[in-house]
Amino acid sequence: ASGPLRNVRGIGGTMEPMSGLTSLLGYEGGRPMNSGSMIPDAIAGAWFAAAIVTAIRHRERTGEGQYIDLGMMESNAMMTGDAVLEYTANGRVRPRMGNHHPR
């Protein structure tokens, strides 16, 4: 392993805050919260499975193998896409809303 985070354990509870997911979880006006589950592990696994299928299809079509380099933090950061886009495009930080869904 290489890079500045090479010694950080790659488990869900660590990756939620590092990927930005925690900033979206919690109650309005409250502190950020972890989800209470290891959902980042499943998210990373799903992205890795998709990468494997893509690599296999590439090999079938071209005969060439692929090197897969997938970070757990990055795969979970993709789950914050609309909040990141809202901040990048409009400068608005998405507030935490608990389990409330605005209509």
A tleap script that builds the chain and sets N, CA, C and O, in Angstrom:
source leaprc.protein.ff14SB
mol = sequence {
  NALA SER GLY PRO LEU ARG ASN VAL ARG GLY
  ILE GLY GLY THR MET GLU PRO MET SER GLY
  LEU THR SER LEU LEU GLY TYR GLU GLY GLY
  ARG PRO MET ASN SER GLY SER MET ILE PRO
  ASP ALA ILE ALA GLY ALA TRP PHE ALA ALA
  ALA ILE VAL THR ALA ILE ARG HIE ARG GLU
  ARG THR GLY GLU GLY GLN TYR ILE ASP LEU
  GLY MET MET GLU SER ASN ALA MET MET THR
  GLY ASP ALA VAL LEU GLU TYR THR ALA ASN
  GLY ARG VAL ARG PRO ARG MET GLY ASN HIE
  HIE PRO CARG
}
set mol.1.N position { 0.835 -1.184 0.000 }
set mol.1.CA position { 0.000 0.000 0.000 }
set mol.1.C position { 0.878 1.245 0.000 }
set mol.1.O position { 1.988 1.256 0.532 }
set mol.2.N position { 0.342 2.283 -0.613 }
set mol.2.CA position { 1.073 3.548 -0.657 }
set mol.2.C position { 0.094 4.683 -0.384 }
set mol.2.O position { -1.115 4.466 -0.307 }
set mol.3.N position { 0.610 5.860 -0.242 }
set mol.3.CA position { -0.230 7.031 -0.020 }
set mol.3.C position { -0.325 7.413 1.441 }
set mol.3.O position { 0.080 6.651 2.318 }
set mol.4.N position { -0.861 8.597 1.702 }
set mol.4.CA position { -0.889 9.118 3.067 }
set mol.4.C position { -1.814 8.349 4.010 }
set mol.4.O position { -1.654 8.443 5.227 }
set mol.5.N position { -2.765 7.599 3.487 }
set mol.5.CA position { -3.708 6.865 4.341 }
set mol.5.C position { -3.409 5.369 4.393 }
set mol.5.O position { -4.266 4.579 4.788 }
set mol.6.N position { -2.212 4.980 4.001 }
set mol.6.CA position { -1.891 3.558 3.913 }
set mol.6.C position { -1.988 2.823 5.245 }
set mol.6.O position { -2.183 1.608 5.252 }
set mol.7.N position { -1.860 3.515 6.364 }
set mol.7.CA position { -1.934 2.852 7.671 }
set mol.7.C position { -3.297 3.002 8.351 }
set mol.7.O position { -3.465 2.580 9.495 }
set mol.8.N position { -4.263 3.595 7.661 }
set mol.8.CA position { -5.609 3.759 8.214 }
set mol.8.C position { -6.400 2.484 7.941 }
set mol.8.O position { -6.414 1.983 6.816 }
set mol.9.N position { -7.052 1.968 8.966 }
set mol.9.CA position { -7.847 0.753 8.782 }
set mol.9.C position { -9.062 1.047 7.917 }
set mol.9.O position { -9.788 2.015 8.144 }
set mol.10.N position { -9.264 0.211 6.943 }
set mol.10.CA position { -10.375 0.395 6.015 }
set mol.10.C position { -11.623 -0.324 6.472 }
set mol.10.O position { -11.976 -1.366 5.920 }
set mol.11.N position { -12.297 0.217 7.472 }
set mol.11.CA position { -13.559 -0.360 7.927 }
set mol.11.C position { -14.637 0.720 7.874 }
set mol.11.O position { -14.337 1.914 7.853 }
set mol.12.N position { -15.886 0.285 7.852 }
set mol.12.CA position { -17.001 1.206 7.682 }
set mol.12.C position { -17.010 2.386 8.624 }
set mol.12.O position { -17.215 3.520 8.192 }
set mol.13.N position { -16.791 2.140 9.911 }
set mol.13.CA position { -16.844 3.212 10.897 }
set mol.13.C position { -15.789 4.279 10.697 }
set mol.13.O position { -15.978 5.422 11.112 }
set mol.14.N position { -14.689 3.926 10.070 }
set mol.14.CA position { -13.628 4.881 9.768 }
set mol.14.C position { -13.913 5.608 8.460 }
set mol.14.O position { -13.651 6.804 8.332 }
set mol.15.N position { -14.449 4.877 7.494 }
set mol.15.CA position { -14.647 5.444 6.164 }
set mol.15.C position { -15.846 6.375 6.064 }
set mol.15.O position { -15.854 7.264 5.213 }
set mol.16.N position { -16.862 6.197 6.910 }
set mol.16.CA position { -18.027 7.093 6.841 }
set mol.16.C position { -17.632 8.555 7.012 }
set mol.16.O position { -17.973 9.367 6.152 }
set mol.17.N position { -16.929 8.930 8.079 }
set mol.17.CA position { -16.560 10.346 8.205 }
set mol.17.C position { -15.533 10.791 7.169 }
set mol.17.O position { -15.582 11.929 6.703 }
set mol.18.N position { -14.611 9.916 6.806 }
set mol.18.CA position { -13.572 10.307 5.854 }
set mol.18.C position { -14.134 10.536 4.454 }
set mol.18.O position { -13.591 11.337 3.693 }
set mol.19.N position { -15.214 9.841 4.111 }
set mol.19.CA position { -15.790 9.980 2.774 }
set mol.19.C position { -16.821 11.098 2.685 }
set mol.19.O position { -17.241 11.469 1.589 }
set mol.20.N position { -17.230 11.636 3.831 }
set mol.20.CA position { -18.223 12.700 3.837 }
set mol.20.C position { -19.631 12.230 4.149 }
set mol.20.O position { -20.523 13.056 4.343 }
set mol.21.N position { -19.856 10.919 4.203 }
set mol.21.CA position { -21.201 10.412 4.489 }
set mol.21.C position { -21.718 10.904 5.834 }
set mol.21.O position { -22.890 11.259 5.957 }
set mol.22.N position { -20.861 10.926 6.833 }
set mol.22.CA position { -21.277 11.318 8.178 }
set mol.22.C position { -21.817 12.746 8.206 }
set mol.22.O position { -22.704 13.057 9.001 }
set mol.23.N position { -21.292 13.609 7.351 }
set mol.23.CA position { -21.756 15.002 7.346 }
set mol.23.C position { -23.220 15.119 6.952 }
set mol.23.O position { -23.855 16.135 7.234 }
set mol.24.N position { -23.763 14.097 6.305 }
set mol.24.CA position { -25.160 14.117 5.871 }
set mol.24.C position { -26.089 13.416 6.847 }
set mol.24.O position { -27.309 13.493 6.707 }
set mol.25.N position { -25.522 12.732 7.837 }
set mol.25.CA position { -26.324 11.939 8.769 }
set mol.25.C position { -26.426 12.627 10.118 }
set mol.25.O position { -25.449 13.201 10.598 }
set mol.26.N position { -27.578 12.576 10.725 }
set mol.26.CA position { -27.801 13.185 12.026 }
set mol.26.C position { -29.047 14.046 11.993 }
set mol.26.O position { -29.682 14.205 10.951 }
set mol.27.N position { -29.385 14.596 13.136 }
set mol.27.CA position { -30.603 15.390 13.245 }
set mol.27.C position { -30.325 16.860 13.012 }
set mol.27.O position { -29.220 17.343 13.261 }
set mol.28.N position { -31.329 17.563 12.536 }
set mol.28.CA position { -31.210 18.984 12.236 }
set mol.28.C position { -30.657 19.745 13.436 }
set mol.28.O position { -31.176 19.633 14.547 }
set mol.29.N position { -29.615 20.507 13.205 }
set mol.29.CA position { -28.983 21.281 14.259 }
set mol.29.C position { -28.048 20.476 15.141 }
set mol.29.O position { -27.381 21.036 16.012 }
set mol.30.N position { -27.992 19.173 14.928 }
set mol.30.CA position { -27.148 18.313 15.755 }
set mol.30.C position { -25.809 18.018 15.112 }
set mol.30.O position { -25.487 18.502 14.026 }
set mol.31.N position { -25.045 17.212 15.817 }
set mol.31.CA position { -23.726 16.828 15.322 }
set mol.31.C position { -23.847 15.731 14.273 }
set mol.31.O position { -24.832 14.992 14.260 }
set mol.32.N position { -22.855 15.618 13.394 }
set mol.32.CA position { -22.847 14.511 12.442 }
set mol.32.C position { -22.825 13.173 13.184 }
set mol.32.O position { -22.296 13.076 14.291 }
set mol.33.N position { -23.404 12.147 12.564 }
set mol.33.CA position { -23.466 10.823 13.176 }
set mol.33.C position { -23.059 9.762 12.157 }
set mol.33.O position { -23.298 9.914 10.959 }
set mol.34.N position { -22.447 8.698 12.641 }
set mol.34.CA position { -22.263 7.527 11.795 }
set mol.34.C position { -23.607 6.832 11.650 }
set mol.34.O position { -24.507 7.052 12.459 }
set mol.35.N position { -23.751 6.007 10.641 }
set mol.35.CA position { -25.024 5.346 10.370 }
set mol.35.C position { -25.359 4.276 11.403 }
set mol.35.O position { -26.523 3.902 11.545 }
set mol.36.N position { -24.367 3.785 12.116 }
set mol.36.CA position { -24.604 2.722 13.087 }
set mol.36.C position { -24.490 1.341 12.471 }
set mol.36.O position { -24.706 0.335 13.146 }
set mol.37.N position { -24.154 1.290 11.202 }
set mol.37.CA position { -23.951 0.005 10.532 }
set mol.37.C position { -22.647 0.086 9.747 }
set mol.37.O position { -22.002 1.133 9.700 }
set mol.38.N position { -22.283 -0.986 9.156 }
set mol.38.CA position { -21.059 -1.001 8.353 }
set mol.38.C position { -21.401 -0.875 6.871 }
set mol.38.O position { -20.820 -1.564 6.033 }
set mol.39.N position { -22.341 0.003 6.556 }
set mol.39.CA position { -22.780 0.199 5.177 }
set mol.39.C position { -21.626 0.566 4.236 }
set mol.39.O position { -21.669 0.172 3.070 }
set mol.40.N position { -20.597 1.299 4.679 }
set mol.40.CA position { -19.490 1.578 3.761 }
set mol.40.C position { -18.797 0.313 3.255 }
set mol.40.O position { -18.273 0.301 2.141 }
set mol.41.N position { -18.788 -0.753 4.064 }
set mol.41.CA position { -18.195 -2.008 3.603 }
set mol.41.C position { -18.980 -2.565 2.420 }
set mol.41.O position { -18.395 -3.010 1.432 }
set mol.42.N position { -20.308 -2.539 2.527 }
set mol.42.CA position { -21.159 -3.048 1.450 }
set mol.42.C position { -21.069 -2.170 0.206 }
set mol.42.O position { -21.051 -2.681 -0.914 }
set mol.43.N position { -21.013 -0.857 0.395 }
set mol.43.CA position { -20.908 0.061 -0.744 }
set mol.43.C position { -19.613 -0.205 -1.506 }
set mol.43.O position { -19.621 -0.312 -2.733 }
set mol.44.N position { -18.507 -0.310 -0.783 }
set mol.44.CA position { -17.216 -0.574 -1.433 }
set mol.44.C position { -17.242 -1.924 -2.136 }
set mol.44.O position { -16.707 -2.062 -3.236 }
set mol.45.N position { -17.859 -2.917 -1.507 }
set mol.45.CA position { -17.965 -4.239 -2.125 }
set mol.45.C position { -18.747 -4.203 -3.425 }
set mol.45.O position { -18.380 -4.871 -4.392 }
set mol.46.N position { -19.820 -3.431 -3.455 }
set mol.46.CA position { -20.624 -3.317 -4.677 }
set mol.46.C position { -19.831 -2.653 -5.799 }
set mol.46.O position { -19.884 -3.102 -6.944 }
set mol.47.N position { -19.099 -1.586 -5.479 }
set mol.47.CA position { -18.268 -0.926 -6.493 }
set mol.47.C position { -17.160 -1.856 -6.981 }
set mol.47.O position { -16.828 -1.872 -8.166 }
set mol.48.N position { -16.589 -2.633 -6.050 }
set mol.48.CA position { -15.526 -3.555 -6.444 }
set mol.48.C position { -16.079 -4.650 -7.350 }
set mol.48.O position { -15.432 -5.030 -8.326 }
set mol.49.N position { -17.277 -5.163 -7.035 }
set mol.49.CA position { -17.901 -6.178 -7.888 }
set mol.49.C position { -18.137 -5.626 -9.294 }
set mol.49.O position { -17.907 -6.321 -10.284 }
set mol.50.N position { -18.595 -4.380 -9.380 }
set mol.50.CA position { -18.806 -3.752 -10.686 }
set mol.50.C position { -17.487 -3.611 -11.441 }
set mol.50.O position { -17.441 -3.813 -12.655 }
set mol.51.N position { -16.421 -3.266 -10.732 }
set mol.51.CA position { -15.103 -3.138 -11.370 }
set mol.51.C position { -14.614 -4.485 -11.890 }
set mol.51.O position { -14.027 -4.561 -12.969 }
set mol.52.N position { -14.853 -5.546 -11.125 }
set mol.52.CA position { -14.444 -6.886 -11.555 }
set mol.52.C position { -15.198 -7.296 -12.814 }
set mol.52.O position { -14.598 -7.798 -13.764 }
set mol.53.N position { -16.514 -7.084 -12.825 }
set mol.53.CA position { -17.312 -7.430 -14.006 }
set mol.53.C position { -16.832 -6.640 -15.221 }
set mol.53.O position { -16.724 -7.188 -16.319 }
set mol.54.N position { -16.546 -5.363 -15.027 }
set mol.54.CA position { -16.050 -4.531 -16.120 }
set mol.54.C position { -14.710 -5.046 -16.633 }
set mol.54.O position { -14.486 -5.086 -17.842 }
set mol.55.N position { -13.822 -5.439 -15.729 }
set mol.55.CA position { -12.509 -5.963 -16.125 }
set mol.55.C position { -12.650 -7.282 -16.882 }
set mol.55.O position { -11.943 -7.522 -17.861 }
set mol.56.N position { -13.559 -8.129 -16.428 }
set mol.56.CA position { -13.780 -9.407 -17.121 }
set mol.56.C position { -14.320 -9.160 -18.523 }
set mol.56.O position { -13.879 -9.807 -19.473 }
set mol.57.N position { -15.264 -8.237 -18.670 }
set mol.57.CA position { -15.805 -7.913 -19.998 }
set mol.57.C position { -14.701 -7.355 -20.908 }
set mol.57.O position { -14.646 -7.680 -22.094 }
set mol.58.N position { -13.839 -6.527 -20.353 }
set mol.58.CA position { -12.728 -5.981 -21.133 }
set mol.58.C position { -11.815 -7.111 -21.607 }
set mol.58.O position { -11.386 -7.127 -22.761 }
set mol.59.N position { -11.525 -8.049 -20.715 }
set mol.59.CA position { -10.661 -9.177 -21.087 }
set mol.59.C position { -11.303 -10.015 -22.187 }
set mol.59.O position { -10.627 -10.443 -23.122 }
set mol.60.N position { -12.617 -10.250 -22.071 }
set mol.60.CA position { -13.318 -11.037 -23.090 }
set mol.60.C position { -13.265 -10.357 -24.454 }
set mol.60.O position { -13.162 -11.033 -25.478 }
set mol.61.N position { -13.335 -9.047 -24.478 }
set mol.61.CA position { -13.359 -8.307 -25.738 }
set mol.61.C position { -11.980 -8.086 -26.339 }
set mol.61.O position { -11.820 -8.083 -27.560 }
set mol.62.N position { -10.963 -7.896 -25.462 }
set mol.62.CA position { -9.642 -7.505 -25.966 }
set mol.62.C position { -8.548 -8.528 -25.693 }
set mol.62.O position { -7.497 -8.494 -26.332 }
set mol.63.N position { -8.781 -9.432 -24.757 }
set mol.63.CA position { -7.742 -10.370 -24.352 }
set mol.63.C position { -6.762 -9.779 -23.353 }
set mol.63.O position { -5.830 -10.460 -22.927 }
set mol.64.N position { -6.956 -8.526 -22.974 }
set mol.64.CA position { -6.066 -7.852 -22.029 }
set mol.64.C position { -6.655 -7.871 -20.628 }
set mol.64.O position { -7.865 -7.742 -20.443 }
set mol.65.N position { -5.785 -8.032 -19.653 }
set mol.65.CA position { -6.206 -7.960 -18.264 }
set mol.65.C position { -6.264 -6.516 -17.789 }
set mol.65.O position { -5.832 -5.603 -18.493 }
set mol.66.N position { -6.790 -6.322 -16.620 }
set mol.66.CA position { -6.920 -4.991 -16.037 }
set mol.66.C position { -6.372 -4.994 -14.617 }
set mol.66.O position { -6.438 -6.008 -13.922 }
set mol.67.N position { -5.838 -3.870 -14.193 }
set mol.67.CA position { -5.413 -3.668 -12.810 }
set mol.67.C position { -6.480 -2.812 -12.148 }
set mol.67.O position { -6.773 -1.711 -12.612 }
set mol.68.N position { -7.061 -3.317 -11.064 }
set mol.68.CA position { -8.122 -2.587 -10.371 }
set mol.68.C position { -7.543 -1.947 -9.113 }
set mol.68.O position { -6.988 -2.632 -8.254 }
set mol.69.N position { -7.679 -0.638 -9.017 }
set mol.69.CA position { -7.246 0.108 -7.838 }
set mol.69.C position { -8.453 0.893 -7.347 }
set mol.69.O position { -8.775 1.955 -7.881 }
set mol.70.N position { -9.112 0.368 -6.335 }
set mol.70.CA position { -10.345 0.971 -5.848 }
set mol.70.C position { -10.206 1.276 -4.372 }
set mol.70.O position { -9.977 0.373 -3.567 }
set mol.71.N position { -10.342 2.531 -4.012 }
set mol.71.CA position { -10.256 2.934 -2.620 }
set mol.71.C position { -11.619 2.899 -1.949 }
set mol.71.O position { -12.623 3.297 -2.539 }
set mol.72.N position { -11.645 2.425 -0.723 }
set mol.72.CA position { -12.894 2.359 0.026 }
set mol.72.C position { -13.456 3.758 0.290 }
set mol.72.O position { -14.665 3.970 0.199 }
set mol.73.N position { -12.596 4.691 0.609 }
set mol.73.CA position { -13.054 6.051 0.880 }
set mol.73.C position { -13.662 6.671 -0.378 }
set mol.73.O position { -14.725 7.288 -0.312 }
set mol.74.N position { -13.007 6.515 -1.505 }
set mol.74.CA position { -13.495 7.104 -2.743 }
set mol.74.C position { -14.816 6.480 -3.176 }
set mol.74.O position { -15.713 7.185 -3.636 }
set mol.75.N position { -14.941 5.155 -3.030 }
set mol.75.CA position { -16.191 4.519 -3.442 }
set mol.75.C position { -17.354 4.988 -2.578 }
set mol.75.O position { -18.481 5.074 -3.065 }
set mol.76.N position { -17.106 5.290 -1.318 }
set mol.76.CA position { -18.163 5.803 -0.446 }
set mol.76.C position { -18.416 7.284 -0.679 }
set mol.76.O position { -19.543 7.751 -0.515 }
set mol.77.N position { -17.392 8.022 -1.057 }
set mol.77.CA position { -17.578 9.449 -1.351 }
set mol.77.C position { -18.530 9.638 -2.525 }
set mol.77.O position { -19.206 10.662 -2.616 }
set mol.78.N position { -18.587 8.657 -3.422 }
set mol.78.CA position { -19.509 8.747 -4.555 }
set mol.78.C position { -20.965 8.783 -4.099 }
set mol.78.O position { -21.831 9.241 -4.845 }
set mol.79.N position { -21.244 8.314 -2.899 }
set mol.79.CA position { -22.609 8.305 -2.380 }
set mol.79.C position { -23.055 9.693 -1.915 }
set mol.79.O position { -24.229 9.886 -1.597 }
set mol.80.N position { -22.154 10.642 -1.873 }
set mol.80.CA position { -22.487 12.006 -1.444 }
set mol.80.C position { -22.637 12.942 -2.638 }
set mol.80.O position { -22.682 14.161 -2.471 }
set mol.81.N position { -22.713 12.387 -3.825 }
set mol.81.CA position { -22.662 13.157 -5.065 }
set mol.81.C position { -23.552 14.370 -5.148 }
set mol.81.O position { -23.078 15.452 -5.494 }
set mol.82.N position { -24.850 14.225 -4.838 }
set mol.82.CA position { -25.738 15.371 -4.988 }
set mol.82.C position { -25.430 16.465 -3.975 }
set mol.82.O position { -25.569 17.647 -4.288 }
set mol.83.N position { -25.013 16.094 -2.768 }
set mol.83.CA position { -24.648 17.103 -1.763 }
set mol.83.C position { -23.373 17.831 -2.175 }
set mol.83.O position { -23.259 19.042 -1.985 }
set mol.84.N position { -22.416 17.098 -2.737 }
set mol.84.CA position { -21.174 17.716 -3.211 }
set mol.84.C position { -21.477 18.643 -4.384 }
set mol.84.O position { -20.949 19.753 -4.454 }
set mol.85.N position { -22.317 18.195 -5.291 }
set mol.85.CA position { -22.689 19.024 -6.439 }
set mol.85.C position { -23.405 20.294 -5.987 }
set mol.85.O position { -23.146 21.376 -6.513 }
set mol.86.N position { -24.300 20.161 -5.016 }
set mol.86.CA position { -25.017 21.335 -4.504 }
set mol.86.C position { -24.051 22.358 -3.907 }
set mol.86.O position { -24.215 23.561 -4.106 }
set mol.87.N position { -23.045 21.877 -3.176 }
set mol.87.CA position { -22.063 22.792 -2.588 }
set mol.87.C position { -21.176 23.405 -3.677 }
set mol.87.O position { -20.919 24.609 -3.675 }
set mol.88.N position { -20.714 22.565 -4.601 }
set mol.88.CA position { -19.812 23.038 -5.646 }
set mol.88.C position { -20.497 24.050 -6.560 }
set mol.88.O position { -19.904 25.069 -6.914 }
set mol.89.N position { -21.728 23.777 -6.937 }
set mol.89.CA position { -22.431 24.639 -7.886 }
set mol.89.C position { -23.048 25.871 -7.233 }
set mol.89.O position { -23.064 26.947 -7.831 }
set mol.90.N position { -23.560 25.721 -6.003 }
set mol.90.CA position { -24.331 26.802 -5.395 }
set mol.90.C position { -23.784 27.322 -4.074 }
set mol.90.O position { -24.286 28.314 -3.544 }
set mol.91.N position { -22.756 26.660 -3.536 }
set mol.91.CA position { -22.188 27.088 -2.264 }
set mol.91.C position { -23.053 26.770 -1.058 }
set mol.91.O position { -22.809 27.289 0.031 }
set mol.92.N position { -24.071 25.917 -1.237 }
set mol.92.CA position { -24.961 25.563 -0.126 }
set mol.92.C position { -24.532 24.243 0.501 }
set mol.92.O position { -24.282 23.259 -0.195 }
set mol.93.N position { -24.453 24.241 1.829 }
set mol.93.CA position { -24.133 23.021 2.573 }
set mol.93.C position { -25.448 22.328 2.901 }
set mol.93.O position { -26.353 22.936 3.471 }
set mol.94.N position { -25.547 21.066 2.542 }
set mol.94.CA position { -26.760 20.295 2.805 }
set mol.94.C position { -26.935 20.108 4.299 }
set mol.94.O position { -26.039 19.577 4.955 }
set mol.95.N position { -28.071 20.531 4.863 }
set mol.95.CA position { -28.276 20.358 6.310 }
set mol.95.C position { -28.646 18.912 6.644 }
set mol.95.O position { -29.192 18.185 5.814 }
set mol.96.N position { -28.341 18.521 7.863 }
set mol.96.CA position { -28.777 17.212 8.341 }
set mol.96.C position { -30.257 17.318 8.684 }
set mol.96.O position { -30.699 18.328 9.233 }
set mol.97.N position { -31.029 16.275 8.360 }
set mol.97.CA position { -32.470 16.329 8.576 }
set mol.97.C position { -32.999 15.145 9.378 }
set mol.97.O position { -34.213 14.959 9.459 }
set mol.98.N position { -32.122 14.342 9.970 }
set mol.98.CA position { -32.603 13.173 10.704 }
set mol.98.C position { -33.330 12.234 9.772 }
set mol.98.O position { -32.821 11.910 8.699 }
set mol.99.N position { -34.515 11.788 10.161 }
set mol.99.CA position { -35.273 10.892 9.296 }
set mol.99.C position { -36.415 11.624 8.586 }
set mol.99.O position { -37.357 10.994 8.105 }
set mol.100.N position { -36.328 12.951 8.525 }
set mol.100.CA position { -37.339 13.780 7.864 }
set mol.100.C position { -37.025 13.880 6.378 }
set mol.100.O position { -35.873 14.079 5.993 }
set mol.101.N position { -38.043 13.743 5.552 }
set mol.101.CA position { -37.870 13.909 4.109 }
set mol.101.C position { -38.757 15.060 3.652 }
set mol.101.O position { -39.981 14.959 3.728 }
set mol.102.N position { -38.163 16.144 3.181 }
set mol.102.CA position { -38.986 17.284 2.751 }
set mol.102.C position { -39.750 16.939 1.480 }
set mol.102.O position { -39.248 16.215 0.620 }
set mol.103.N position { -40.944 17.453 1.370 }
set mol.103.CA position { -41.749 17.207 0.156 }
set mol.103.C position { -41.790 18.441 -0.691 }
set mol.103.O position { -42.414 18.440 -1.752 }
savepdb mol mol.pdb
quit
